[in-house]
Amino acid sequence: SAFVFPSQKPKSELVRTSLRLLTSSAYRLQSECRKALPAEPSPAPDIQLVTQQVIQCAYDIAKAAKQLVTITTKENNN
């Protein structure tokens, strides 16, 4: 968010919500990807489930990014 809003905290609650979704989805994506590459002793993951979770995280990231673009474009045009 530092690059999107270099000198101010985002005023819009929608922007804050989108940034939170983006951040939490990115953490979840990282976690799910780690599950897909387990350490040797652990049991093999349910690849189908992990794949579904990765797809959901990627979708949430794209959704949050789209919201940010839409909101900031509107704010910059006002």
Summary of the structure (lengths in Angstrom):
residues: 78
radius of gyration: 16.3
end to end distance: 20.5
largest distance: 56.8
contacts: 180
relative contact order: 0.17
helix: 71%
strand: 0%
